[in-house]
Amino acid sequence: MLRILVLIMTLAAAQMAAAAPLRILAFGDSLTEGYGLPRRHGLVPQLQSWLKARGHDVVVLNGGLSGDTTAGGRVRIGYSLARHKPDAVIVELGGNDLLMGFGPAMVEDNLDSILKQAGKGGKPLLLVGIALPDENDPLREDWATIWPRLAQKHGTLLMENLYQPLFDLPGEDYKTMLQSDKLHASAEGVRLIIESLGPKVEELIAAASIPR
């Protein structure tokens, strides 16, 4: 009788685990947090809605912190992982480092540490970069190569530039997709970003669904 009870409980626990939605941690700065937007229009809620409409049973957890740098992310990633217990992680950091003039080598070292911590246990990762806006900046090439190099090193999925969908608009139309601060995407800008980010997250979901 005891063995039967244990078997029933084991099967029930397995069914509950199978039914639990996949947990994806979106770890980043204000671009992830949804700075300046009504909550429902932020990147995480819009991504959650996009994935749900596509039939995915997932929960996207908002690990964005406005003003955060890669150095800050390096310190808090462990806490965020312990708190949210995700099955997969999106890492979007570097924009504030860029604005503050931090060197590419330091940024890469911090992101390297974040990815090492986030990927423990074989969790699949999606690395999201940000472009240096000034095409004439001598550090542009050094900056741009950070994310592809780290993605290759850690075997992560990659979206090289979160704002590329905006920059792909003709002329300077991308400016119409920004908030008044000319830095953060508007609700419509976020929607456009999700159209490119979403399929990458679907790849992340597929990777996380493979038994490890």
C-alpha positions as CSV (number, residue, x, y, z in Angstrom):
1,M,0.0,0.0,0.0
2,L,2.8,2.4,0.9
3,R,4.6,1.6,-2.4
4,I,1.4,2.3,-4.3
5,L,1.0,5.6,-2.5
6,V,4.6,6.6,-3.2
7,L,4.1,5.7,-6.9
8,I,0.9,7.8,-7.1
9,M,2.6,10.8,-5.5
10,T,5.6,10.5,-7.8
11,L,3.4,10.3,-10.9
12,A,1.4,13.3,-9.6
13,A,4.6,15.3,-9.0
14,A,5.8,14.4,-12.5
15,Q,2.6,15.5,-14.1
16,M,2.7,18.8,-12.2
17,A,6.2,19.4,-13.3
18,A,5.3,18.7,-16.9
19,A,2.4,21.1,-16.7
20,A,4.4,23.9,-15.2
21,P,5.1,26.7,-17.6
22,L,8.6,27.4,-18.8
23,R,10.2,30.2,-16.8
24,I,12.3,32.7,-18.8
25,L,14.3,35.4,-16.9
26,A,14.7,38.6,-18.9
27,F,17.8,40.1,-17.2
28,G,18.8,43.6,-18.1
29,D,18.5,47.3,-17.6
30,S,15.8,49.9,-18.2
31,L,15.2,48.6,-21.8
32,T,14.2,45.3,-20.2
33,E,12.4,46.8,-17.2
34,G,10.1,49.0,-19.4
35,Y,11.3,52.5,-18.3
36,G,8.9,55.3,-19.1
37,L,6.1,53.1,-20.3
38,P,2.8,51.9,-18.8
39,R,3.4,48.4,-17.4
40,R,1.5,46.6,-20.0
41,H,3.5,48.2,-22.8
42,G,7.0,47.3,-21.5
43,L,9.2,44.8,-23.2
44,V,8.5,41.9,-20.9
45,P,4.7,42.2,-20.9
46,Q,4.7,42.6,-24.7
47,L,7.0,39.7,-25.2
48,Q,4.8,37.6,-22.8
49,S,1.7,38.5,-24.9
50,W,3.5,37.8,-28.2
51,L,4.6,34.3,-27.0
52,K,1.2,33.5,-25.6
53,A,-0.5,34.4,-28.9
54,R,1.9,32.0,-30.5
55,G,0.8,29.2,-28.2
56,H,3.7,29.1,-25.8
57,D,3.1,28.1,-22.2
58,V,5.8,30.3,-20.7
59,V,6.3,33.0,-18.0
60,V,8.7,35.8,-18.8
61,L,10.1,37.2,-15.5
62,N,11.2,40.8,-15.4
63,G,14.8,41.1,-14.2
64,G,15.4,44.5,-15.6
65,L,16.8,47.3,-13.4
66,S,16.9,50.9,-14.7
67,G,20.4,52.4,-14.7
68,D,22.1,49.0,-14.3
69,T,25.5,48.4,-15.9
70,T,27.3,45.1,-16.7
71,A,29.2,45.6,-13.4
72,G,25.9,45.8,-11.5
73,G,24.5,42.9,-13.4
74,R,27.6,40.8,-12.6
75,V,26.8,41.3,-8.9
76,R,23.1,40.8,-8.9
77,I,22.7,37.9,-11.4
78,G,23.2,35.3,-8.7
79,Y,20.4,36.8,-6.6
80,S,18.1,37.1,-9.6
81,L,18.7,33.4,-10.5
82,A,18.1,32.2,-7.0
83,R,14.9,34.3,-6.7
84,H,13.3,33.5,-10.0
85,K,14.7,30.0,-10.7
86,P,14.4,30.3,-14.5
87,D,14.7,27.5,-17.0
88,A,16.3,29.9,-19.5
89,V,17.8,33.4,-19.4
90,I,17.8,36.5,-21.7
91,V,20.8,38.8,-21.0
92,E,20.5,42.4,-22.2
93,L,23.0,44.8,-20.7
94,G,25.6,47.2,-21.9
95,G,23.7,50.3,-22.9
96,N,24.5,52.2,-19.7
97,D,28.1,51.2,-19.9
98,L,28.2,52.7,-23.4
99,L,26.6,56.0,-22.2
100,M,29.1,56.2,-19.3
101,G,32.0,55.7,-21.6
102,F,33.2,52.4,-20.1
103,G,35.8,50.5,-22.1
104,P,34.7,47.5,-24.2
105,A,37.2,45.1,-22.5
106,M,35.6,45.7,-19.1
107,V,32.1,45.3,-20.5
108,E,33.1,42.0,-22.1
109,D,34.6,40.7,-18.9
110,N,31.5,41.5,-16.9
111,L,29.2,40.0,-19.5
112,D,31.4,36.9,-19.6
113,S,30.9,36.5,-15.9
114,I,27.2,37.0,-16.1
115,L,26.9,34.4,-18.8
116,K,29.0,31.9,-16.8
117,Q,26.7,32.3,-13.8
118,A,23.4,32.3,-15.8
119,G,24.3,29.2,-17.8
120,K,25.1,27.0,-14.9
121,G,23.3,23.7,-15.0
122,G,23.0,23.9,-18.8
123,K,20.4,26.6,-18.9
124,P,20.1,28.0,-22.5
125,L,20.8,31.6,-22.9
126,L,20.0,34.4,-25.3
127,L,22.5,37.3,-25.4
128,V,21.1,40.7,-26.6
129,G,23.5,43.4,-27.5
130,I,23.2,47.2,-28.1
131,A,24.9,49.2,-30.8
132,L,27.2,52.2,-30.5
133,P,25.1,55.0,-32.0
134,D,27.9,57.1,-33.4
135,E,29.2,55.4,-36.6
136,N,32.3,57.5,-36.5
137,D,33.3,56.5,-33.0
138,P,36.7,54.7,-33.1
139,L,35.5,52.2,-30.6
140,R,32.5,51.2,-32.7
141,E,34.1,48.0,-34.1
142,D,35.5,47.0,-30.7
143,W,32.1,47.4,-29.2
144,A,30.2,45.6,-31.9
145,T,32.3,42.4,-31.7
146,I,31.7,41.9,-28.0
147,W,28.4,40.1,-28.3
148,P,29.1,37.8,-31.2
149,R,32.4,36.7,-29.6
150,L,30.7,36.0,-26.2
151,A,27.8,34.2,-27.9
152,Q,30.3,31.9,-29.7
153,K,32.3,31.4,-26.5
154,H,29.3,30.4,-24.4
155,G,27.2,28.8,-27.1
156,T,24.3,31.2,-26.6
157,L,21.6,32.4,-29.0
158,L,22.3,36.0,-30.1
159,M,20.5,39.2,-31.1
160,E,23.4,41.5,-31.8
161,N,21.4,44.8,-31.5
162,L,18.2,45.2,-29.7
163,Y,17.4,48.4,-31.6
164,Q,18.2,47.0,-35.0
165,P,14.5,46.7,-36.0
166,L,14.2,50.5,-35.3
167,F,17.4,51.3,-37.2
168,D,16.2,49.3,-40.2
169,L,13.4,51.8,-40.7
170,P,14.0,54.3,-43.6
171,G,16.0,57.5,-43.0
172,E,15.6,58.7,-39.5
173,D,12.1,57.2,-38.9
174,Y,13.6,55.3,-36.0
175,K,13.4,58.5,-34.0
176,T,9.6,58.3,-34.1
177,M,9.9,54.9,-32.2
178,L,11.6,56.5,-29.2
179,Q,10.3,58.2,-26.1
180,S,10.9,61.9,-25.6
181,D,14.3,61.1,-24.0
182,K,15.5,59.8,-27.4
183,L,17.0,56.8,-25.7
184,H,14.2,54.4,-24.8
185,A,11.8,52.8,-27.2
186,S,8.2,53.9,-27.2
187,A,5.4,51.3,-26.9
188,E,5.2,51.0,-30.6
189,G,9.0,50.8,-30.8
190,V,8.9,47.9,-28.3
191,R,6.3,46.2,-30.4
192,L,8.6,46.4,-33.4
193,I,11.5,45.1,-31.4
194,I,9.4,42.1,-30.3
195,E,8.8,41.1,-33.9
196,S,12.5,40.4,-34.2
197,L,13.2,39.4,-30.6
198,G,10.3,37.0,-30.4
199,P,11.5,34.4,-32.8
200,K,14.9,34.4,-31.0
201,V,13.0,33.7,-27.8
202,E,11.1,30.9,-29.5
203,E,14.5,29.3,-30.3
204,L,15.4,29.7,-26.6
205,I,12.2,28.0,-25.6
206,A,13.0,25.1,-28.0
207,A,16.4,24.8,-26.4
208,A,15.0,24.9,-22.9
209,S,12.4,22.2,-23.8
210,I,15.1,19.6,-24.6
211,P,15.7,17.3,-21.7
212,R,19.0,17.8,-20.0
